[in-house]
Amino acid sequence: MASSMRSLMSDPSRYLRSFRVFLAKSTEHQCMQEFVERQLPCVLASIGHGKPAINILSVGGGAGEIDLQILSAVQARYPGVTINNEVVEPSAEQILKYKERVAVTSNLENVKFTWHKETAYEYESRMNAEKKSKKWDFIHMIQMLYYVKDVPAAIQYFHSLLEAQAKLLIIVVSENSGWETLWKKYGSSLPLDDLCTYVSSADIKRMLDSAGLKYQIHELPSNMDITCCFTEGDTDGELLLDFLTETLEFSKTAPPELKHQIMEELKKPGCSEKRNGKVLFNNNLSAIVIEP
């Protein structure tokens, strides 16, 4: 019997609901915030040297929470300098939330925002059609390369837009995370439908090495409380399982044997650790800083 599993990306509103539960249950944004506060200032040290304006491109900027922290770090490093911040984001709902966040954030007088409701590929296609190749001082692609069909081509394209002292920042799940264990083992059984590709820092390193690009990697420790996934019928648990497997209504549509195997895998040391009665999934990230 053919499985009725469908990709979570086929239902954007459920994807966003599951993503919000993921953010609430994980230290994803906290570990990125720590990176922005502690390590990003060194990364930014070269990007705006002697420039009257700094051009930043956010690819897959989402609702802007991390973007605004990055902008704050840039402002601290280059006080008073004009910042042109352009955002490429395919979700209208996320762009609306980003704009709402900007509206209630102070100290953004020197930042000019432009939003493009499009995917990374659509942005590239539009720039090529308009015969434009605007250069950037800082480009960041945070947790979005899973939704790009040709990852090496996307990295090559955005890398080609860097100014001489610029940096390209990519954040993806670490090769030392539970995601790597789960997806390497079960990814082929899950319904990706070309809407989501599994990539970890190991894949990105291979691509950068083969392209001969220079980079540095910062590991960002993170976890996610998935205890609720093991309570039958728990709404948050079901949404988290959808997010973990990128599968719409996973607990209802997955073949029983596959569901059993994945639920067991999620408890194992390769994916999670048990602490104080909780099951904490290894959500480690890697921040990869690429030179021009």
Residue pairs with C-beta under 8 A, 6 or more apart in sequence:
3 191
3 253
3 254
3 255
4 253
5 190
5 191
5 247
5 248
5 250
5 253
5 254
6 191
6 193
6 247
6 248
6 249
6 253
7 191
7 192
7 193
7 195
7 196
7 246
7 247
7 248
8 14
8 15
8 18
8 196
8 242
8 243
8 245
8 246
8 247
8 248
9 15
9 147
9 193
9 195
9 196
9 246
10 193
10 195
10 248
11 248
12 91
12 93
14 239
14 242
14 248
16 91
16 93
16 94
17 239
18 239
18 240
18 242
18 243
19 243
21 236
21 239
21 240
21 243
22 28
22 224
22 240
22 243
23 29
25 224
25 225
25 226
25 228
25 236
25 240
26 222
26 223
26 224
26 225
26 281
26 283
27 222
27 223
27 224
27 283
28 143
28 222
28 224
28 283
28 285
29 65
29 66
30 222
31 220
31 221
31 222
31 285
32 66
32 69
32 142
32 171
32 220
32 285
33 66
33 69
34 220
35 218
35 220
35 287
36 66
36 69
36 70
36 72
36 73
37 69
37 73
39 218
39 287
40 70
40 73
41 73
41 76
41 77
43 167
43 169
43 289
44 73
44 74
44 77
44 78
44 138
44 167
45 77
46 165
46 167
47 54
47 74
47 137
47 138
47 163
47 165
47 166
47 167
48 54
48 74
48 77
48 78
48 81
48 137
49 165
51 81
51 137
52 81
52 82
53 81
53 82
53 83
53 84
54 74
54 78
54 81
54 82
54 83
54 84
54 137
54 138
55 83
55 84
55 86
55 134
55 135
55 136
55 137
55 138
55 163
56 70
56 71
56 74
56 83
56 84
56 85
56 86
56 136
56 137
56 138
56 139
56 140
57 86
57 88
57 136
57 138
57 139
57 140
57 158
57 161
58 67
58 70
58 85
58 86
58 87
58 88
58 89
58 139
58 140
58 142
59 88
59 120
59 123
59 139
59 140
59 141
59 144
59 158
60 88
60 89
60 120
60 141
60 142
60 143
60 144
60 147
61 67
61 87
61 88
61 89
61 94
61 98
61 142
62 89
62 91
62 94
62 98
62 142
63 94
63 97
63 98
63 101
64 87
64 97
64 98
64 101
64 102
65 101
66 142
67 85
67 87
67 98
67 140
68 101
68 102
68 105
68 108
70 140
71 83
71 85
71 108
71 111
72 107
74 83
74 138
75 81
75 83
75 107
75 110
75 111
80 110
81 110
82 110
82 111
82 112
83 110
83 111
83 112
84 112
84 114
85 111
85 112
85 113
85 114
86 113
86 114
86 115
86 116
87 95
87 98
87 113
87 114
87 115
87 116
88 116
88 118
88 119
88 120
88 123
89 95
89 98
89 115
89 116
89 117
89 118
90 117
90 118
90 119
90 122
91 117
92 117
95 115
95 117
98 115
99 113
99 115
102 108
102 113
116 123
118 126
119 147
119 148
120 141
120 144
120 148
120 154
120 158
121 148
121 149
121 150
121 154
124 154
124 157
127 133
127 134
133 160
133 161
134 161
135 161
135 162
135 163
135 166
136 161
136 162
136 163
136 166
137 163
137 165
137 166
138 166
138 167
138 169
139 158
139 161
139 162
139 166
139 167
139 168
139 169
140 168
140 169
140 170
140 171
141 154
141 158
141 168
141 169
141 170
141 171
142 169
142 170
142 171
143 171
143 172
143 285
145 151
145 154
145 155
145 170
145 172
145 197
145 199
145 204
146 172
146 196
146 197
146 198
146 199
147 195
147 196
147 197
148 154
148 197
149 194
149 197
151 197
151 199
151 203
151 204
151 207
152 207
152 210
152 211
155 168
155 170
155 204
155 207
155 208
155 211
155 290
156 211
158 168
159 168
159 211
159 213
159 290
159 292
162 168
162 292
163 292
164 292
165 292
166 292
167 289
167 290
167 291
167 292
168 289
168 290
169 287
169 288
169 289
169 290
170 204
170 287
170 288
170 290
171 220
171 285
171 286
171 287
171 288
172 199
172 200
172 201
172 204
172 285
172 286
172 288
173 179
173 180
173 200
173 201
173 283
173 284
173 285
173 286
174 180
174 200
174 201
174 219
174 220
174 284
174 285
174 286
175 200
175 201
175 202
175 205
175 286
176 219
176 282
176 284
177 200
177 282
177 283
177 284
177 285
178 266
178 270
178 271
178 272
178 281
178 282
178 283
179 198
179 200
179 282
179 283
180 200
180 202
181 265
181 268
181 270
181 271
182 244
182 245
182 262
182 265
182 266
182 271
183 198
183 200
184 198
185 265
186 245
186 258
186 261
186 262
186 265
187 198
189 258
190 245
190 246
190 247
191 246
191 247
192 198
192 246
196 246
200 286
201 217
201 286
201 288
204 286
204 288
205 215
205 217
205 288
208 215
208 288
208 290
213 290
213 291
214 290
214 291
215 288
215 289
215 290
215 291
216 288
216 289
217 286
217 287
217 288
217 289
218 286
218 287
218 288
218 289
219 284
219 285
219 286
220 284
220 285
220 286
220 287
221 284
222 283
222 284
222 285
223 280
223 281
223 282
223 283
224 240
224 280
224 281
224 283
225 278
225 279
225 280
225 281
226 237
226 240
226 244
226 266
226 272
226 279
226 280
226 281
227 277
227 278
227 279
228 234
228 236
228 237
228 240
229 237
229 240
229 241
229 244
229 263
229 266
229 279
230 237
230 263
230 267
230 279
231 237
237 251
238 249
238 250
238 251
238 252
241 247
241 250
241 251
242 248
242 249
242 250
244 250
244 266
244 281
245 254
245 262
247 253
247 254
250 259
251 259
254 262
265 271
266 272
266 279
266 281
267 274
267 279
271 281
271 282
272 279
272 280
272 281
272 282
273 279
273 280
273 282
274 280
